[in-house]
Amino acid sequence: MPRRKPPPEYCPNCGADVPPNALACPECGSDHETGWSDEATGQRIGLPDDNFDYDEFVKEEFGEEKPQLRPRGIAPLWWFVAILLLIGFVFLTLRGC
């Protein structure tokens, strides 16, 4: 009977943790015949490697343009509304006296 190879630390198919004596991945069911291979590594699938450049990734995903940020502060319309409310409040207060 051929000796069974130990499973990888993480499933190369779905990235789930694989127990040391597992015959198959507890998450997706992959095993040596259906998804594990000699190239399986102990690194979780989908994690960036040491040479990962975040700025380059953002440029490739979203293009060169930087997103437009909303200006900070209160919009002039809201200043106008606040002043009108203040004038109305003062008018109603003085009229009531």
N, C-alpha and C positions, 0 to 999 in steps of 0.2 A: 504494500500500500504506500503510495507516494506521500511524502510529508507535506502537509498543508502549510502555505506561507502565512505569516501573521497578517492581519488586516492593517491597512494604513490607519494612522491616528485620526484622520478626518476623511470622510467619504469624498473621493474625487468627483463623484457625480452630483451630490447635493450639498456637500460641505458640512454635514452633521458630524458630531463626535461619534466615533466608532469604538465600542468597548474592546479591550485587548483580545478577548477570546471569542469575539463575535464571528459568526459564519456569514452574516449579511448585515448591511446597514439597517439600523432600527428605524430610520426615517423613510428611505426610498426603496429598500430591499435589494440594492445592488450588492453583488458579491464578486468574487474573483472571475467568475465566468461571464457575468453580464455587465460589469462596469469597473471593476478594479483591474489594474494592470501593473506590470513591473515598473511603469513610470510613475505610479502613484506616489505622492510625496506626503509629508506630514504637515503641509501647509493648507490652511483653509482656502477653498476656492473663492475667488472674487476679491481677495485682498490685494492691494497694490504691492508691487515689489519695491526694492530699495531705490530703483532708478525712476520711480514715479514722479512726474512733474505736474503738480496741481494746476499751475498757470497754463501749461500747454493743454491739459485736459479740458479746462474751461474754454480755452480758445477753440479747440476742436468741436466741443459740444455746442457752444453758444455763439461762436463767431468772434470777430475782433471787437465789435461794438460793446461798450460798457453800458449797463442798464441805466436808464434815466431815473435819478432819485428825485422824490418830491422835495420841493424846497421846505426848509424848516421854518417854523414860525406860524403865526396866525394869518390867515388869508385876509385881504382887505375887506371882503364882504362881511366877515365876522366882526371886524372892528366897527364897521358901519352899523351893523345890527346892534352891537353892544352900546354904541353911543346913542342910537335911537331909543333903546330901552331905558337907558339912564335918563335921557331927557324926558321921556314919558313918565318915569317914576317920580322925578323931581316935580314935573308939572302937576301930577295927581296929588302929590304930597302937599304942595303949596296951595292948590285949589281947595283941598279939604280943610285948611285952617281958617 
